[in-house]
Amino acid sequence: MTPASPFPEPPLLLIKIICNSSPDPSFKKKKYQRFLDEYARDGLYCRRPKRITPERRKYYESIRKKKMEAFVRKNKERLEQMKHSVT
C-alpha cells in the first residue's frame, strides 16, 4: 500500500479513505483538513520538528490511552468474539 522506502509516504487517497471512514472527530476538524491540504501540496516533511519533552510525551500518551480505551469500550463485544475465534 505504501512505497518501499525508509520513510514510506502513504498516498493521499489512502489517507482520505481511512480518515473519512473513521468515526474519530479529530479527522473532521478544520485544522486537520489544513494539514491534509499541506500534505497534498508538499508531501511528508517536518518543517520544524518538536522535541519530545517529558510533558509532551505524557500529553501524547494520554491522548493515545483515551482513544484506545474508547475504542475498546465501543468494540468490546467484537474484540471478545475475535479473541475466542483465535483460541
Beta strands, then each sheet from edge to edge (+ up, - down):
end
